[in-house]
């Protein structure tokens, strides 16, 4: 069995990331609407799929922002916020779906201590940015706009769907001296299928949902397949993935690393899940060391 076949097998049996106490009711509603009005069900599902959840910023992240230099940017007519710490070659931190830039805040002080400046942002529809539907291309445009204020970019650290955004930006020409992908999804077809299954959508309605999103985005789903884009990318890569990740199975990380054209390393952890991996001191230290060793301005 190839890496990609194994990822497809894992995707077909994983629905954990969409389970919650209200899901049984949502699933019943999805089944009913799928049967009565498949077109309406697909449009509603597409809106849900493209609307990121929003969560309060905890006190530790608020305190981190109080030490940052803040700057607003407008991307595609939408305002986003970016923050910078330190001086030196820039490392850009990119959050995942439903996340915030400061979720990667544990990396800030160790990277500043290494001689980097660190920049992060809340993508459209996320954090303090105005709410609303958002697509991967819109998140990619925001990442590229932030990166353009920091040239040259010494490093890029991206989490979860943020890894998809980062890889798409690299594929479109963004340069960074090295890249760290934490809990990356090798492709988005599996997560979309899990979303549809969790909502009780029929296969036909799930297909209509995908077609609706592709029409809005202007690109096929495969345009954001990280494992497909990876063979075109030669920048040094570190993949970090926890074997108990309940949202993006760790096999995705291995497939991304194996598909990468340039030198790629894999750091697999145990017991940190999908988000605590971002705060683990061992992970933070490994990422800082990896980036510092590959930044020309910091190399003795």
Residue pairs with C-beta under 8 A, 6 or more apart in sequence:
1 9
3 251
3 254
3 255
3 258
4 186
4 227
4 255
6 251
6 255
7 186
7 187
7 190
7 227
7 249
7 251
7 252
7 255
8 190
10 190
10 249
10 251
10 252
11 189
11 190
11 191
11 193
11 194
11 249
12 190
12 193
14 190
14 194
14 249
15 194
15 197
15 198
16 246
16 247
17 191
17 194
17 246
17 247
17 248
18 194
18 195
18 198
18 199
19 198
23 198
26 198
26 199
26 200
27 198
27 199
27 200
28 200
29 200
30 41
30 45
30 199
30 200
30 201
31 200
31 201
31 202
33 40
33 41
33 44
34 41
34 200
34 201
34 202
34 204
34 205
35 202
38 202
38 204
38 205
38 208
39 208
41 201
41 205
41 208
42 201
42 205
42 206
42 208
42 209
42 211
42 212
43 212
45 195
45 196
45 199
45 201
45 205
45 206
45 209
46 209
46 212
46 213
46 216
47 133
48 199
49 192
49 195
49 209
49 213
50 133
50 134
50 135
50 213
50 216
51 125
51 132
51 133
51 134
52 97
52 98
52 125
52 126
52 134
53 98
54 98
54 126
54 127
54 131
55 98
55 100
57 65
57 100
57 102
57 127
60 105
61 100
61 102
61 103
61 105
64 102
64 105
64 108
65 83
65 102
67 85
68 83
68 84
68 85
69 83
69 84
69 85
70 81
70 82
70 83
71 81
71 82
71 83
71 84
71 149
72 79
72 80
72 81
72 82
73 79
73 80
73 81
73 82
73 121
73 142
73 145
73 146
73 149
74 80
75 124
75 138
75 141
75 142
75 145
76 124
76 138
76 141
78 124
78 129
78 130
78 132
78 138
79 129
79 130
80 121
80 122
80 123
80 124
80 129
80 142
80 145
80 146
81 121
81 122
81 127
81 128
81 129
82 101
82 119
82 120
82 121
82 146
82 149
83 101
83 102
83 119
83 120
83 121
84 90
84 117
84 118
84 119
84 150
85 108
85 109
85 112
85 117
85 118
85 119
86 108
86 111
86 112
86 116
86 117
86 118
87 117
88 112
88 115
88 116
88 117
88 154
88 297
88 298
89 115
89 116
89 117
89 152
89 153
89 154
89 155
89 177
89 295
89 297
89 298
90 116
90 117
90 118
90 119
90 150
90 151
90 152
90 153
90 154
90 155
91 107
91 111
91 116
91 117
91 118
91 119
91 153
91 154
91 155
91 156
91 157
91 291
92 119
92 120
92 143
92 146
92 147
92 150
92 153
92 155
92 156
92 157
92 176
93 101
93 104
93 107
93 108
93 118
93 119
93 120
93 157
93 158
94 101
94 104
94 120
94 121
94 123
94 143
94 156
94 157
94 158
94 159
94 162
94 163
94 165
94 166
95 101
95 103
95 104
95 120
95 122
95 123
95 126
95 127
95 159
95 160
95 162
96 103
96 158
96 159
96 160
96 161
96 162
96 163
96 183
97 160
97 161
97 162
98 126
99 126
99 127
99 159
99 160
99 162
100 122
100 126
100 127
101 120
101 121
101 122
101 127
102 120
102 127
103 159
103 275
103 278
104 120
104 157
104 159
104 278
105 120
106 278
106 279
106 281
106 284
107 118
107 157
107 278
107 284
107 287
107 288
108 118
110 284
110 285
110 288
111 118
111 288
111 291
112 118
114 288
114 291
114 292
114 298
115 292
115 297
115 298
116 154
116 155
116 291
116 292
116 295
116 298
117 150
119 146
119 149
119 150
121 142
121 143
121 146
122 128
122 129
123 129
123 134
123 138
123 139
123 142
123 143
123 162
123 165
124 130
124 132
124 134
124 138
124 139
124 142
125 131
125 132
125 133
125 134
125 138
126 134
135 213
135 216
135 217
136 161
136 164
136 165
136 168
136 188
136 217
136 224
137 168
137 217
137 218
137 219
139 161
139 162
139 165
140 165
140 168
140 169
140 172
143 165
143 166
143 169
143 174
144 169
144 172
144 174
147 153
147 156
147 169
147 174
147 176
152 175
152 177
153 174
153 175
153 176
153 177
154 176
154 177
154 178
154 291
154 295
154 297
154 298
155 176
155 177
155 178
155 179
155 180
155 291
155 294
155 295
156 166
156 170
156 174
156 176
156 178
156 179
156 180
157 179
157 180
157 182
157 287
157 291
158 165
158 166
158 167
158 179
158 180
158 181
158 182
158 184
159 182
159 183
159 278
160 182
160 183
160 184
160 185
160 247
160 248
160 274
161 185
163 181
163 182
163 183
163 184
163 185
163 226
163 256
164 184
164 185
164 188
164 224
164 226
166 179
166 181
167 181
167 184
167 226
167 229
167 230
167 233
168 223
168 224
168 229
170 176
170 179
170 229
170 233
170 235
171 229
171 232
171 233
175 235
176 235
177 235
177 236
177 294
177 295
177 296
178 235
178 236
178 237
178 238
178 290
178 291
178 294
178 295
179 235
179 236
179 237
179 238
180 237
180 238
180 239
180 240
180 287
180 290
180 291
181 237
181 238
181 239
181 240
181 253
181 256
182 239
182 240
182 241
182 277
182 278
182 283
183 240
183 241
183 242
183 245
183 247
183 248
183 252
183 253
183 274
183 277
184 226
184 239
184 241
184 248
184 252
184 253
184 256
185 191
185 226
185 248
185 252
186 225
186 226
186 227
186 251
186 252
186 253
186 255
186 256
186 259
187 222
187 224
187 225
187 226
187 227
187 228
187 252
188 221
188 224
188 225
189 221
189 225
191 248
192 206
192 209
192 210
192 221
193 206
196 205
196 206
196 209
197 206
201 209
210 221
213 221
214 220
214 221
217 223
222 228
226 256
226 259
227 255
227 256
227 259
228 259
230 256
230 259
230 260
230 261
231 259
231 260
231 261
232 261
233 260
233 261
233 262
234 261
234 262
235 262
236 262
236 263
236 264
236 294
237 257
237 260
237 262
237 263
237 264
237 265
238 264
238 265
238 266
238 267
238 286
238 287
238 290
239 253
239 254
239 256
239 257
239 264
239 265
239 266
239 267
240 253
240 266
240 267
240 268
240 269
240 277
240 283
240 286
240 287
241 248
241 250
241 252
241 253
241 254
241 266
241 267
241 268
241 269
241 277
242 250
242 268
242 269
242 270
242 271
242 272
242 273
242 274
242 276
242 277
243 250
243 268
243 269
243 270
244 270
244 271
244 272
244 273
245 273
245 274
245 277
246 273
246 274
247 274
248 274
250 268
253 266
253 268
254 266
256 264
257 264
257 265
257 266
258 264
265 290
267 283
267 286
269 277
269 280
269 282
269 283
272 280
272 283
277 283
292 298
293 299
